[in-house]
Amino acid sequence: MTKRIFLLADTLVFFLLTWGILSLRHGGLSWPQFRDRLYVYILIFLLATFVLWLFSFYDVQLLRKQVIAYKRLVIAWFITLLGSASVIYFITAWPQLHLPTPRRVLIVILFIYFAYIYFFRRNYFKLDFAKRNVLIFGTSPTITELVKGMRASRGYRIKEYENTPQEEKKYNLKNIDLVVIGSKLFRENPRAWEIITKKFIAKGACVDTDFNAYERIFRRISRESVKDSMWLLRGIGNRHENSMYSMLKRTMDIGLSFMLLPFIIPLGCFIWIFVRIVDGYPPLFIQKRVGYLENPIYIYKFRTIKPGGTEANITKCGKILRRFRWDEIPQVWNVLKGDISFVGPRPLWGNEYTFLNKYVPNHNIRTIVKPGITGWAQLNFKAPPTYFNSRNEAPTTLDLHAFDAAFKRFSYDVWYIKNHSIMLDLEILVKTGLRMFIKDSHVAS
């Protein structure tokens, strides 16, 4: 609903703003004159909307959780301006279209429009009706994280937070959007089920578990639910694997691979020569990874580590290649072979996979889908730490930071496995292009 409000408000503001500025510019504007210009501005508005979506300005859950970063908006404005200039250049190249082409006035319109976007998104969730009112009952690590996240966000208001619902207490359900129940509440207090049923479910309130609420808000699964094998079974085991999805995904992989070949072949040749001259090592190498259903696969990469070295021995070219993920380019060949997909959980080294299976419950679930070059975890979580020392030996224990990183990366992968679809795959692909230019230090840890 909020996303539709954003889109409707943005549409009205953009075209009213366009009409107003054009009227001032030309000393009045009749409907036929505005209509003649409207076709161009519709294209510009669609472009601006796509760029804003790409930079997450229509991502309601993300906007609820954090304040708008003006730097991202400036980059989005600049990209929109360049794209709009390209549209205008195309139109001027076809004079038979007879379409008026804005120039200086376009900069003014886009500047004011993006300023509106910034202030509207920044202040929308301060409005009372925009906040989601929540009742929370129960105690669990998941609920503790939920409460902390909701209190830190701009879009949630916790109206009640109790260990267990009180039978004698009257709860005001007016404007209550969600009632969250701890997954262990009914085991610890069987009487609570009857109270929840009478006071909330029977009155039409939206009631859900802490695991599900956590998943919707954070778009990953909680650590507690990772350990709950039955919850994972209900969430993943009963999903219907659509054969049409598999066919469309494979078609998308092959089609996108052939579309990229004219671009990546010249770039790949340049990188090959660059690595060979600067570093002096064989530019390509093959790495054994864990693939679909734990089957071994061999992926191709440009060399970023010295032969025989570890993650600490990065080459001169390696820093640049890793910064923009260009070392992954040869894996398009793996996509064509069918070893991996463009989108999916990243395939892990065999040693790393075996090592993490000891510490992360149900970690082998990540192999029930085909791995990918990019994925949900890559978009939302920074690169995980190195788990092995200079001799490629696993540590005897996993420190807290590495433990948290392993859990978080896995929690995003499981969320993707539960919710994967062609539309989600397309979103990940499009946003990966943006992620390539974002440093890991600027991504949530």
C-alpha positions as CSV (number, residue, x, y, z in Angstrom):
1,M,0.0,0.0,0.0
2,T,2.8,2.4,0.9
3,K,4.6,1.7,-2.3
4,R,1.4,2.6,-4.3
5,I,1.1,5.8,-2.3
6,F,4.7,6.7,-3.2
7,L,4.1,6.0,-6.9
8,L,0.9,8.0,-7.0
9,A,2.3,11.0,-5.1
10,D,5.4,11.0,-7.2
11,T,3.4,10.9,-10.5
12,L,1.2,13.8,-9.4
13,V,4.1,15.9,-8.2
14,F,6.2,15.3,-11.2
15,F,3.6,16.3,-13.8
16,L,2.2,19.2,-11.8
17,L,5.8,20.4,-11.3
18,T,6.4,20.0,-15.0
19,W,3.3,21.9,-15.9
20,G,4.1,24.7,-13.4
21,I,7.7,25.2,-14.5
22,L,6.8,25.1,-18.2
23,S,4.0,27.6,-17.7
24,L,6.4,30.0,-15.9
25,R,9.1,29.4,-18.6
26,H,6.7,30.2,-21.5
27,G,4.4,32.7,-19.8
28,G,1.5,30.4,-19.8
29,L,0.8,27.0,-21.4
30,S,-2.3,25.7,-23.1
31,W,-3.4,22.1,-22.9
32,P,-2.4,21.3,-26.5
33,Q,1.1,22.8,-25.9
34,F,1.5,20.8,-22.7
35,R,0.2,17.7,-24.4
36,D,2.8,18.0,-27.2
37,R,5.6,18.1,-24.5
38,L,4.0,15.4,-22.4
39,Y,5.3,12.4,-24.4
40,V,8.9,13.4,-23.7
41,Y,8.3,13.9,-20.0
42,I,6.5,10.6,-19.6
43,L,9.7,8.9,-20.8
44,I,11.8,11.0,-18.4
45,F,9.4,10.2,-15.5
46,L,9.6,6.4,-16.3
47,L,13.4,6.7,-16.4
48,A,13.5,8.6,-13.1
49,T,11.1,6.0,-11.5
50,F,13.3,3.2,-12.6
51,V,16.5,4.8,-11.2
52,L,14.7,5.6,-7.9
53,W,13.6,2.0,-7.7
54,L,17.2,0.9,-8.4
55,F,18.5,3.0,-5.6
56,S,15.8,1.6,-3.2
57,F,13.6,4.7,-2.9
58,Y,10.6,2.5,-3.4
59,D,11.9,-0.1,-0.9
60,V,9.4,0.4,1.9
61,Q,11.0,-2.0,4.4
62,L,14.4,-0.4,3.9
63,L,12.9,3.1,4.1
64,R,11.2,2.2,7.4
65,K,14.5,1.1,8.9
66,Q,16.9,3.9,8.0
67,V,17.1,7.5,7.1
68,I,17.6,8.5,3.5
69,A,21.2,8.9,2.4
70,Y,21.4,12.1,0.4
71,K,24.5,10.9,-1.4
72,R,22.6,8.1,-3.0
73,L,20.0,10.5,-4.1
74,V,22.6,12.8,-5.7
75,I,24.0,9.8,-7.7
76,A,20.5,8.8,-8.7
77,W,19.8,12.4,-9.9
78,F,23.0,12.5,-11.9
79,I,22.2,9.1,-13.6
80,T,18.6,10.3,-14.4
81,L,19.9,13.5,-15.8
82,L,22.4,11.7,-18.1
83,G,19.7,9.2,-19.1
84,S,17.3,12.1,-19.9
85,A,19.9,13.8,-21.9
86,S,20.3,10.6,-23.9
87,V,16.5,10.5,-24.5
88,I,16.6,14.1,-25.7
89,Y,19.6,13.4,-28.0
90,F,17.7,10.5,-29.5
91,I,14.6,12.6,-30.2
92,T,16.6,15.5,-31.7
93,A,18.2,12.9,-34.0
94,W,14.8,12.1,-35.4
95,P,13.3,15.5,-36.3
96,Q,10.3,13.8,-38.0
97,L,9.0,13.1,-34.5
98,H,8.2,16.8,-34.1
99,L,8.6,16.6,-30.3
100,P,9.8,19.7,-28.3
101,T,12.9,18.8,-26.4
102,P,13.6,20.4,-23.0
103,R,17.1,21.4,-22.0
104,R,17.9,23.8,-19.3
105,V,14.3,23.6,-17.9
106,L,14.9,19.8,-17.5
107,I,17.7,20.4,-14.9
108,V,15.4,22.6,-12.9
109,I,12.5,20.1,-13.0
110,L,14.7,17.1,-12.0
111,F,16.4,19.1,-9.3
112,I,13.1,20.1,-7.6
113,Y,11.6,16.7,-8.2
114,F,14.5,14.9,-6.5
115,A,14.5,17.4,-3.6
116,Y,10.8,16.5,-3.2
117,I,11.7,12.8,-3.2
118,Y,14.3,13.3,-0.5
119,F,12.1,15.3,1.9
120,F,9.0,13.2,1.2
121,R,10.7,9.9,1.9
122,R,12.6,11.3,4.8
123,N,9.5,12.6,6.6
124,Y,6.7,10.3,5.4
125,F,7.2,7.8,8.2
126,K,7.1,10.6,10.8
127,L,3.4,10.9,10.0
128,D,1.2,9.1,12.5
129,F,-0.8,7.1,9.9
130,A,2.3,5.9,8.2
131,K,3.6,4.0,11.2
132,R,2.7,0.4,11.8
133,N,1.4,-0.2,15.3
134,V,2.5,-3.5,16.8
135,L,1.6,-5.6,19.9
136,I,4.3,-8.1,20.9
137,F,3.9,-11.0,23.3
138,G,6.6,-13.5,24.4
139,T,10.3,-13.7,25.1
140,S,12.9,-15.0,22.7
141,P,16.1,-13.9,21.1
142,T,14.2,-13.2,17.9
143,I,11.7,-11.0,19.7
144,T,14.6,-9.1,21.3
145,E,16.1,-8.4,17.9
146,L,12.6,-7.4,16.6
147,V,12.0,-5.0,19.4
148,K,15.4,-3.5,18.9
149,G,15.0,-3.1,15.2
150,M,11.5,-1.7,15.5
151,R,12.5,0.9,18.1
152,A,15.4,2.0,15.9
153,S,13.3,2.3,12.8
154,R,11.1,5.2,11.7
155,G,8.1,3.1,10.6
156,Y,7.0,1.0,13.6
157,R,5.4,1.8,16.9
158,I,5.3,-0.8,19.7
159,K,2.0,-0.3,21.6
160,E,2.4,-3.2,24.0
161,Y,5.3,-5.5,24.8
162,E,4.5,-8.2,27.4
163,N,5.9,-11.6,28.3
164,T,2.4,-13.1,28.0
165,P,-1.1,-11.6,27.2
166,Q,-3.2,-10.8,30.3
167,E,-6.7,-12.3,30.3
168,E,-8.2,-9.5,32.4
169,K,-6.6,-6.7,30.4
170,K,-8.5,-4.9,27.6
171,Y,-6.3,-4.4,24.5
172,N,-7.3,-1.5,22.2
173,L,-7.1,-3.0,18.7
174,K,-7.9,0.2,17.0
175,N,-5.2,0.9,14.3
176,I,-3.3,-2.2,15.4
177,D,-1.5,-3.5,12.3
178,L,0.2,-6.6,13.7
179,V,0.3,-8.8,16.7
180,V,3.6,-10.7,17.1
181,I,3.6,-13.9,19.1
182,G,6.8,-15.5,20.4
183,S,7.3,-19.0,18.9
184,K,7.7,-20.5,22.3
185,L,4.9,-18.7,24.0
186,F,2.3,-21.5,23.8
187,R,4.7,-24.1,24.9
188,E,5.7,-22.1,28.0
189,N,2.1,-20.9,28.7
190,P,-0.6,-23.1,27.2
191,R,-3.3,-20.8,28.5
192,A,-2.0,-18.0,26.2
193,W,-3.5,-19.7,23.2
194,E,-7.0,-19.3,24.4
195,I,-6.4,-15.6,25.3
196,I,-4.8,-14.9,21.9
197,T,-7.7,-16.6,20.1
198,K,-10.4,-14.6,22.0
199,K,-8.8,-11.2,22.2
200,F,-7.1,-11.0,18.8
201,I,-7.7,-13.8,16.3
202,A,-11.5,-13.8,16.8
203,K,-11.6,-10.0,16.4
204,G,-9.8,-10.0,13.1
205,A,-6.4,-8.9,14.2
206,C,-3.4,-9.8,12.1
207,V,-1.4,-12.3,14.2
208,D,1.9,-13.8,13.3
209,T,4.9,-15.5,14.8
210,D,8.2,-13.7,15.7
211,F,10.0,-15.8,13.0
212,N,7.7,-14.7,10.2
213,A,7.6,-11.1,11.4
214,Y,11.4,-11.0,11.6
215,E,11.6,-12.4,8.1
216,R,9.3,-9.8,6.6
217,I,10.9,-6.9,8.3
218,F,14.6,-7.8,7.9
219,R,14.3,-9.9,4.7
220,R,16.5,-12.6,6.2
221,I,15.7,-15.3,8.7
222,S,16.6,-15.0,12.4
223,R,19.4,-17.0,14.0
224,E,16.8,-18.7,16.2
225,S,14.8,-19.9,13.2
226,V,18.0,-21.2,11.5
227,K,18.3,-23.6,14.5
228,D,14.6,-24.7,14.2
229,S,14.7,-27.5,11.7
230,M,10.9,-27.9,11.8
231,W,10.3,-24.3,10.9
232,L,12.8,-24.6,8.0
233,L,10.9,-27.7,6.9
234,R,7.6,-25.9,6.9
235,G,9.1,-22.8,5.1
236,I,11.3,-24.6,2.6
237,G,10.3,-28.2,2.5
238,N,6.7,-27.5,1.5
239,R,7.5,-24.9,-1.2
240,H,6.2,-25.9,-4.6
241,E,9.1,-26.0,-7.0
242,N,7.6,-24.6,-10.2
243,S,9.0,-26.3,-13.3
244,M,8.1,-23.1,-15.3
245,Y,10.4,-21.1,-13.0
246,S,13.3,-23.5,-13.6
247,M,12.8,-23.3,-17.3
248,L,12.5,-19.5,-17.3
249,K,15.6,-19.1,-15.1
250,R,17.7,-21.4,-17.4
251,T,16.4,-19.5,-20.4
252,M,17.3,-16.2,-18.7
253,D,20.8,-17.5,-17.9
254,I,21.5,-18.5,-21.4
255,G,20.0,-15.4,-23.0
256,L,21.8,-13.0,-20.7
257,S,25.1,-14.9,-21.2
258,F,24.9,-14.4,-25.0
259,M,23.8,-10.8,-24.6
260,L,26.9,-10.1,-22.4
261,L,29.4,-11.9,-24.6
262,P,30.0,-8.9,-27.0
263,F,30.9,-6.8,-23.9
264,I,32.8,-9.3,-21.7
265,I,35.0,-10.8,-24.4
266,P,36.8,-7.5,-25.1
267,L,36.9,-6.7,-21.4
268,G,38.1,-10.2,-20.5
269,C,40.9,-10.0,-23.1
270,F,42.0,-6.6,-21.7
271,I,42.0,-8.0,-18.2
272,W,43.9,-11.1,-19.3
273,I,46.7,-9.0,-20.8
274,F,46.7,-6.5,-17.9
275,V,47.1,-9.3,-15.3
276,R,49.8,-11.0,-17.4
277,I,51.8,-7.9,-17.8
278,V,51.4,-6.3,-14.4
279,D,51.4,-9.4,-12.1
280,G,53.2,-11.9,-14.4
281,Y,51.1,-14.8,-13.3
282,P,48.8,-17.0,-15.4
283,P,45.6,-14.7,-15.5
284,L,43.0,-17.5,-15.3
285,F,42.7,-20.2,-12.7
286,I,40.1,-22.9,-11.8
287,Q,38.7,-23.2,-8.3
288,K,36.9,-26.2,-6.9
289,R,33.6,-25.2,-5.2
290,V,30.5,-26.9,-3.7
291,G,27.6,-26.8,-6.1
292,Y,24.0,-28.0,-6.4
293,L,23.3,-30.8,-3.9
294,E,26.9,-30.7,-2.7
295,N,28.2,-31.8,-6.1
296,P,31.7,-30.5,-6.8
297,I,32.0,-27.8,-9.5
298,Y,35.0,-26.0,-11.0
299,I,34.6,-22.3,-11.5
300,Y,36.8,-20.0,-13.6
301,K,38.1,-16.7,-12.2
302,F,40.7,-14.1,-13.0
303,R,43.7,-14.5,-10.7
304,T,43.6,-12.1,-7.7
305,I,45.8,-14.2,-5.4
306,K,49.4,-15.1,-5.9
307,P,49.9,-18.8,-6.9
308,G,50.1,-20.9,-3.7
309,G,49.0,-18.0,-1.6
310,T,45.9,-17.3,0.5
311,E,43.5,-14.4,0.9
312,A,46.3,-12.3,2.5
313,N,48.4,-12.6,-0.7
314,I,46.4,-10.4,-3.1
315,T,48.1,-9.4,-6.3
316,K,48.5,-5.8,-7.6
317,C,45.6,-6.2,-10.1
318,G,43.6,-8.3,-7.6
319,K,42.6,-5.2,-5.6
320,I,41.1,-3.5,-8.6
321,L,39.5,-6.7,-10.0
322,R,37.9,-7.5,-6.6
323,R,36.7,-3.9,-6.1
324,F,34.5,-4.1,-9.2
325,R,34.0,-7.9,-9.1
326,W,35.6,-8.2,-12.5
327,D,37.4,-11.4,-11.4
328,E,34.0,-13.1,-11.7
329,I,33.7,-12.4,-15.5
330,P,35.0,-15.9,-16.6
331,Q,32.1,-17.5,-14.6
332,V,29.8,-16.6,-17.5
333,W,31.2,-19.8,-19.0
334,N,30.1,-21.7,-15.9
335,V,26.6,-20.3,-16.4
336,L,26.5,-21.5,-20.0
337,K,27.6,-24.9,-18.9
338,G,24.9,-25.0,-16.3
339,D,27.2,-25.4,-13.3
340,I,25.9,-22.2,-11.7
341,S,23.2,-19.6,-12.4
342,F,23.5,-15.8,-12.5
343,V,21.5,-15.6,-9.3
344,G,21.8,-17.9,-6.3
345,P,23.8,-18.5,-3.1
346,R,27.5,-18.2,-3.8
347,P,29.3,-21.5,-4.1
348,L,31.7,-22.0,-1.2
349,W,35.1,-23.7,-1.1
350,G,34.9,-27.3,0.0
351,N,36.9,-26.7,3.2
352,E,34.9,-23.6,4.0
353,Y,31.6,-25.4,3.4
354,T,32.6,-28.3,5.6
355,F,33.9,-26.0,8.3
356,L,30.8,-23.9,8.4
357,N,28.5,-26.9,8.5
358,K,30.0,-27.6,12.0
359,Y,29.0,-24.2,13.3
360,V,25.9,-23.1,11.5
361,P,22.8,-25.3,12.0
362,N,21.2,-26.6,8.8
363,H,23.9,-24.9,6.7
364,N,23.7,-27.6,4.0
365,I,20.3,-26.2,3.0
366,R,22.0,-23.6,0.9
367,T,22.9,-26.3,-1.7
368,I,19.4,-27.3,-2.5
369,V,19.3,-24.6,-5.2
370,K,21.8,-24.0,-7.9
371,P,24.5,-21.5,-6.8
372,G,25.0,-18.2,-8.5
373,I,27.5,-15.5,-9.5
374,T,25.4,-13.0,-7.4
375,G,22.7,-13.4,-4.9
376,W,20.5,-11.8,-2.2
377,A,23.3,-12.1,0.4
378,Q,25.8,-10.3,-1.9
379,L,23.3,-7.4,-2.3
380,N,22.6,-7.0,1.4
381,F,25.6,-8.1,3.3
382,K,29.3,-7.3,2.9
383,A,31.9,-9.9,2.0
384,P,32.4,-12.4,4.9
385,P,35.7,-12.7,6.7
386,T,38.4,-15.2,5.8
387,Y,38.0,-18.3,7.9
388,F,41.4,-19.8,7.2
389,N,45.0,-18.8,8.2
390,S,48.0,-18.3,6.0
391,R,48.6,-22.1,5.7
392,N,44.9,-22.5,4.6
393,E,44.1,-24.2,7.9
394,A,40.8,-23.8,9.7
395,P,40.8,-22.2,13.1
396,T,40.1,-24.4,16.1
397,T,37.3,-22.1,17.2
398,L,35.1,-19.5,15.4
399,D,35.4,-16.0,16.9
400,L,32.2,-14.0,17.5
401,H,32.6,-11.7,14.5
402,A,33.2,-14.6,12.1
403,F,30.3,-16.5,13.7
404,D,27.9,-13.6,13.2
405,A,29.0,-13.1,9.7
406,A,28.5,-16.7,8.8
407,F,25.0,-16.7,10.3
408,K,24.0,-13.5,8.5
409,R,25.2,-14.5,5.1
410,F,23.4,-17.8,5.5
411,S,20.2,-16.1,6.8
412,Y,20.0,-14.1,3.6
413,D,20.6,-17.2,1.5
414,V,17.8,-19.0,3.2
415,W,15.5,-16.1,2.7
416,Y,16.2,-16.2,-1.0
417,I,15.7,-20.0,-1.2
418,K,12.2,-19.5,0.5
419,N,11.2,-16.6,-1.7
420,H,12.9,-17.1,-5.0
421,S,11.1,-16.1,-8.1
422,I,11.8,-14.7,-11.6
423,M,10.9,-11.2,-10.5
424,L,13.3,-11.4,-7.4
425,D,16.0,-12.8,-9.7
426,L,15.6,-9.9,-12.1
427,E,15.7,-7.4,-9.2
428,I,18.9,-9.0,-7.9
429,L,20.5,-8.9,-11.4
430,V,19.6,-5.2,-11.9
431,K,20.7,-4.1,-8.5
432,T,24.0,-6.1,-8.7
433,G,25.1,-3.5,-11.3
434,L,24.7,-0.8,-8.7
435,R,26.3,-3.0,-5.9
436,M,29.5,-3.3,-8.0
437,F,30.2,0.4,-7.3
438,I,29.4,0.2,-3.5
439,K,32.2,-0.6,-1.1
440,D,31.7,-3.3,1.4
441,S,32.2,-0.7,4.2
442,H,29.0,1.0,3.0
443,V,26.9,-2.2,3.2
444,A,25.2,-3.3,6.4
445,S,27.3,-5.7,8.5
